[in-house]
Amino acid sequence: MRIARFSTDDGMSFGVVEENTVAAIAAHPFGEPTFTGQRFPLADVRLLAPILPSKIIAIGKNYADHVREMGGGEPPAEPVIFSKPSTAVIGSGEAIMYPEKLSERVDHEGELAVVIGRLCREVPASRAAEVILGYTCANDVTARDLQQKDGQWTRAKGFDTFCPMGPWIETEADPADLAITTSVNGEVRQDARTSQLLHGIPALIEYVTQVMTLLPGDVILTGTPAGVGPMQIGDEVTVTIEGIGSLTNRVVSRD
């Protein structure tokens, strides 16, 4: 099932994408959906970010080839976690705002995102699937020069528009071995499989929920593979994940 968040002239709704239509559901997307009876052609709605999380927990250095390309030495024995603000979230088709006055290098980082479906804490890896609503595509946009300058990652990854997600939440994907690519203006920059994750999704959920309670709609970004690189104003960036879909955003000047 593909759960989308979309807008029409009448406002915002959640819905289930079925071929070329969206069937609206009542209230939130957690639990068994209750359909309102409204149905819209997919071409006539605007797809929004599929969820607005209370928090976004991201994982650094979770592909060995990315660790090597960044000069990070040996891959970490435990997950490296950091956070992005919820105000960084945008949907597919929305613009990534390049803060030219503050940064001279802004990179793409295509990632598989996990959307949490229920309140949870201290979840053992063996039960991780019970707390997952589904999966979506994400771009952990990073001001690389600020990341290196600051020595920590909050400012570099926290700008408004620096967390595109979409186009929807796929609830039936098996994340164990999915192809993930990032292209810029049609040129493939990142090409990997989720089977290459150093710390898999069950282990990540166990690790993160030992630290903090996750709420329905919270997001875990699982890490980016090798091939990260700069984006320029005017570029069109697409993250595609097998069995889920494609997330496309254009880069524009913020200033």
C-alpha positions as CSV (number, residue, x, y, z in Angstrom):
1,M,0.0,0.0,0.0
2,R,1.2,3.5,-0.9
3,I,0.2,6.1,1.5
4,A,0.4,9.7,0.2
5,R,-0.2,13.1,1.7
6,F,-1.7,15.4,-0.8
7,S,-3.5,18.7,-1.4
8,T,-6.4,19.7,-3.5
9,D,-8.5,22.9,-3.7
10,D,-10.4,21.7,-0.7
11,G,-7.3,21.2,1.5
12,M,-4.9,18.5,2.7
13,S,-5.6,14.8,3.1
14,F,-3.9,11.5,3.4
15,G,-4.8,8.9,0.8
16,V,-3.9,5.5,-0.7
17,V,-2.4,5.6,-4.2
18,E,-4.0,3.0,-6.5
19,E,-2.6,3.1,-10.0
20,N,-3.5,6.6,-11.3
21,T,-5.9,7.6,-8.5
22,V,-5.7,8.6,-4.8
23,A,-8.4,7.3,-2.5
24,A,-8.7,9.6,0.5
25,I,-8.6,8.3,4.0
26,A,-10.0,9.8,7.2
27,A,-7.7,11.3,9.8
28,H,-4.1,9.9,10.1
29,P,-2.5,7.1,8.2
30,F,-1.6,4.9,11.2
31,G,-3.6,1.7,11.7
32,E,-6.2,0.3,9.3
33,P,-7.2,3.1,6.9
34,T,-10.8,4.3,6.9
35,F,-11.7,5.5,3.3
36,T,-13.9,8.6,2.9
37,G,-15.2,7.6,-0.5
38,Q,-13.5,10.5,-2.2
39,R,-11.2,9.6,-5.1
40,F,-9.0,11.9,-7.1
41,P,-6.9,11.5,-10.3
42,L,-3.3,11.4,-9.3
43,A,-2.5,14.0,-11.9
44,D,-5.0,16.4,-10.4
45,V,-3.5,16.5,-6.8
46,R,-0.3,17.9,-5.4
47,L,1.8,15.3,-3.6
48,L,3.2,16.7,-0.3
49,A,5.9,15.3,1.9
50,P,4.3,12.0,3.0
51,I,4.7,12.7,6.7
52,L,5.6,15.6,9.0
53,P,7.6,13.9,11.7
54,S,8.1,15.2,15.2
55,K,11.8,14.3,14.7
56,I,14.2,12.9,12.1
57,I,17.0,10.7,13.3
58,A,19.7,10.2,10.7
59,I,22.5,7.6,10.6
60,G,25.9,8.6,9.5
61,K,28.7,6.4,8.0
62,N,26.4,3.4,7.3
63,Y,27.8,2.3,4.0
64,A,31.5,1.3,4.0
65,D,32.2,2.8,0.6
66,H,30.8,6.2,1.7
67,V,33.0,6.0,4.9
68,R,36.0,5.4,2.6
69,E,35.2,8.2,0.2
70,M,34.9,10.7,3.1
71,G,38.2,9.6,4.6
72,G,36.5,8.3,7.7
73,G,38.9,5.5,8.4
74,E,37.3,2.2,9.6
75,P,33.5,1.9,9.6
76,P,32.0,2.5,13.0
77,A,31.3,-0.4,15.3
78,E,28.0,1.2,16.4
79,P,25.6,3.4,14.4
80,V,26.4,7.1,14.3
81,I,23.2,9.1,15.0
82,F,22.4,12.7,14.5
83,S,19.2,14.6,13.9
84,K,17.6,17.0,11.4
85,P,14.8,19.4,12.3
86,S,11.3,18.7,11.1
87,T,11.3,22.2,9.5
88,A,13.8,20.8,6.9
89,V,11.1,18.5,5.4
90,I,9.8,19.2,1.9
91,G,8.0,17.0,-0.6
92,S,8.8,15.8,-4.1
93,G,8.6,18.6,-6.6
94,E,9.4,21.3,-4.0
95,A,12.6,23.3,-4.2
96,I,15.8,22.8,-2.3
97,M,16.9,26.3,-1.2
98,Y,20.7,26.8,-1.7
99,P,22.0,29.2,1.0
100,E,24.6,30.9,-1.1
101,K,25.5,33.5,1.5
102,L,26.5,30.8,4.0
103,S,27.7,27.8,2.0
104,E,29.7,27.2,-1.1
105,R,29.1,23.5,-1.4
106,V,25.8,21.8,-0.9
107,D,25.7,18.0,-1.5
108,H,23.0,15.4,-2.2
109,E,22.8,12.3,-0.1
110,G,20.2,9.8,-1.3
111,E,18.8,7.5,1.4
112,L,16.1,5.0,2.3
113,A,13.9,6.5,5.1
114,V,12.0,4.4,7.6
115,V,8.6,5.8,8.9
116,I,7.6,4.7,12.4
117,G,4.0,3.6,12.8
118,R,3.5,3.6,16.6
119,L,4.9,4.9,19.8
120,C,7.8,2.8,20.8
121,R,10.9,2.6,23.0
122,E,13.5,-0.1,23.7
123,V,12.4,-2.2,20.7
124,P,14.4,-5.4,20.3
125,A,15.7,-5.9,16.7
126,S,13.5,-9.1,16.5
127,R,10.4,-6.9,16.8
128,A,11.4,-3.9,14.8
129,A,9.0,-4.7,11.9
130,E,6.1,-4.3,14.4
131,V,6.8,-0.5,14.7
132,I,7.4,0.3,11.1
133,L,4.6,2.0,9.0
134,G,6.6,1.9,5.8
135,Y,9.5,3.4,3.7
136,T,10.1,6.4,1.5
137,C,12.9,8.1,-0.4
138,A,14.9,10.9,1.2
139,N,17.7,13.3,0.4
140,D,19.9,14.2,3.4
141,V,21.0,17.5,1.9
142,T,24.2,18.7,3.5
143,A,26.2,21.9,3.4
144,R,29.5,20.0,3.2
145,D,31.8,23.0,3.9
146,L,29.8,23.9,7.0
147,Q,30.0,20.3,8.2
148,Q,33.8,20.4,7.9
149,K,34.0,23.9,9.4
150,D,31.8,23.2,12.4
151,G,33.1,19.8,13.4
152,Q,29.5,18.7,14.0
153,W,26.6,18.4,11.7
154,T,23.6,20.3,13.0
155,R,23.9,23.5,11.0
156,A,25.1,21.8,7.8
157,K,22.1,19.5,7.7
158,G,19.5,21.6,9.4
159,F,18.6,24.3,6.8
160,D,15.0,24.6,5.8
161,T,14.3,22.4,2.7
162,F,17.3,20.1,3.5
163,C,15.2,17.0,4.0
164,P,13.2,16.2,0.9
165,M,11.1,13.1,1.3
166,G,8.6,11.3,-0.9
167,P,6.7,10.6,-3.1
168,W,4.7,8.4,-0.7
169,I,5.2,5.8,2.1
170,E,5.3,2.2,0.7
171,T,4.1,-0.1,3.5
172,E,4.8,-3.4,1.7
173,A,8.5,-3.0,0.6
174,D,11.1,-5.4,1.8
175,P,14.1,-3.1,2.6
176,A,16.7,-5.9,2.8
177,D,18.0,-5.5,-0.7
178,L,16.7,-2.6,-2.7
179,A,18.5,-0.7,-5.4
180,I,19.0,3.0,-4.6
181,T,20.2,5.6,-7.0
182,T,20.7,9.3,-7.0
183,S,20.9,11.2,-10.3
184,V,21.6,14.9,-11.0
185,N,20.2,16.2,-14.3
186,G,19.8,12.6,-15.4
187,E,23.4,11.5,-14.6
188,V,23.7,8.8,-12.0
189,R,25.9,9.8,-9.1
190,Q,25.0,7.2,-6.5
191,D,24.2,3.6,-7.2
192,A,24.0,1.0,-4.4
193,R,21.8,-1.6,-2.7
194,T,20.4,-1.4,0.8
195,S,21.9,-4.9,1.5
196,Q,25.2,-2.9,1.8
197,L,24.0,-1.1,4.9
198,L,26.6,-1.7,7.7
199,H,23.8,-1.6,10.3
200,G,20.5,-2.9,9.1
201,I,17.1,-1.5,9.9
202,P,16.2,-3.8,12.8
203,A,19.5,-3.0,14.4
204,L,19.0,0.7,13.9
205,I,15.6,0.7,15.4
206,E,16.9,-1.2,18.4
207,Y,19.8,1.2,18.8
208,V,17.8,4.4,18.4
209,T,14.9,3.3,20.7
210,Q,17.4,2.5,23.5
211,V,18.1,6.3,23.5
212,M,14.7,7.9,22.8
213,T,11.0,7.2,22.4
214,L,9.9,7.3,18.8
215,L,6.4,8.6,17.9
216,P,4.1,7.7,15.0
217,G,5.4,9.5,12.0
218,D,9.0,9.9,13.2
219,V,11.6,9.1,10.5
220,I,14.9,7.3,10.5
221,L,17.3,8.1,7.6
222,T,19.4,5.0,7.2
223,G,22.5,6.5,5.6
224,T,23.9,7.3,2.2
225,P,26.1,5.2,-0.1
226,A,29.2,6.5,-2.0
227,G,28.9,9.0,-4.7
228,V,27.8,12.1,-2.7
229,G,28.6,15.3,-4.4
230,P,27.8,18.9,-5.0
231,M,24.6,20.3,-6.4
232,Q,24.4,23.6,-8.3
233,I,21.5,26.1,-8.6
234,G,19.3,24.9,-11.4
235,D,20.1,21.2,-10.9
236,E,17.4,18.6,-10.8
237,V,18.1,15.8,-8.3
238,T,16.3,12.5,-8.2
239,V,16.5,9.7,-5.6
240,T,15.0,6.5,-6.8
241,I,14.5,3.4,-4.6
242,E,13.4,0.1,-6.1
243,G,9.8,-0.8,-5.2
244,I,9.1,2.6,-3.7
245,G,9.4,5.3,-6.3
246,S,11.3,8.5,-7.1
247,L,11.8,11.8,-5.3
248,T,12.7,14.7,-7.5
249,N,13.6,18.3,-6.4
250,R,15.2,21.3,-8.2
251,V,17.8,23.4,-6.5
252,V,17.2,27.1,-6.4
253,S,18.8,30.1,-4.7
254,R,17.6,31.0,-1.3
255,D,19.2,34.5,-1.4
